[in-house]
């Protein structure tokens, strides 16, 4: 399924603690849009549905809806810092193409 690197999990926990969201999981979602057709969305959430997959990676609960799960199989989320800024990077083996900025993909 989907996983976080150790560095990404540390950043998620840092943000969660700073925002006082210690009991919430991380929703990982694929939405329509972006220059390649689909984009990724991450946000904290405490409610799930019966149709969600709940995965724990590096101590972080990840919530993935059924539609998003089909596009995220085998995806690893990392946190990177570089000259162009910092942010979460998705390594998605099911993506057929990505945009230059890496925030959207085609399936």
ABEGO torsion letter per residue (X at the ends): XBBBBAAAAAAAAAAAAAAGAAABBBBBBBBBEEAAGBBBBBBBBABBBAABBBBBBGGBBBBBBAAAAAAABGBBBBBBBBAAEBEBBBBBAABABBBAAGABBBX
